[in-house]
Amino acid sequence: ENNTRPPNLYKIKIDLPIGSPAVNCCVLSGGISVSSAIVTQVKENEFVIVGGYHSDNQKRLVCNTVNLEDNKIEIGERKAPEWTPDIK
């Protein structure tokens, strides 16, 4: 309704012991507000987010590295790919 994209990232941990699974979820503060981005995992605890949108009509032409450690998140900007004119 209001076109908001909260800057929340959620860490979901699922343990599959014998019996019923245990699900644990926590909110990682310090996220970024983005939707429709491409996310890829580059290391065990490191991800790269490329592109996406800040809002319905504002493209996000930056690239970020996301490092996850336990219940902490570190987000840093990294060099973005060359955006073609049709993407810009």
FENBELNOR-V710881 format. One record per run of one state. SS is the DSSP state (a for helix, b for strand, c for the rest). FROM is the first residue (numbers start at 1). TO is the last residue. If there is no record, write none. Layout:
ss:SS from:FROM to:TO
ss:SS from:FROM to:TO
This chain:
ss:c from:1 to:8
ss:b from:9 to:15
ss:c from:16 to:21
ss:b from:22 to:28
ss:c from:29 to:34
ss:b from:35 to:35
ss:c from:36 to:37
ss:b from:38 to:43
ss:c from:44 to:45
ss:b from:46 to:50
ss:c from:51 to:52
ss:b from:53 to:55
ss:c from:56 to:57
ss:b from:58 to:59
ss:c from:60 to:62
ss:b from:63 to:69
ss:c from:70 to:71
ss:b from:72 to:78
ss:c from:79 to:88
